[in-house]
């Protein structure tokens, strides 16, 4: 599967189940994409936060699930959504 996402650069992966991306638009923003499995109801999990406060399983500024990877990629590639998440920093 192609895991490329517009405006994001793949930086790391963990056990081929979690993929970590860095935003090309805001170098402080990081995203974790978790592939579907039984503990996330077989949905794609997206977690977005900031490098300075990112916790693998702790609180992040944005967390949501998506039925398909293309839907997740479409959301994360949309600059409007990223700007809204940037506004949440420090809340």
Protein Blocks (a to p, Z undefined) as FASTA:
>chain_A
ZZbdehiacfbdehhlaccdddfkbmkbccddddddfkloopacdddddfklocfklccf
bdcddfbfklmmmmmmpmklmmmmmmmgoZZ
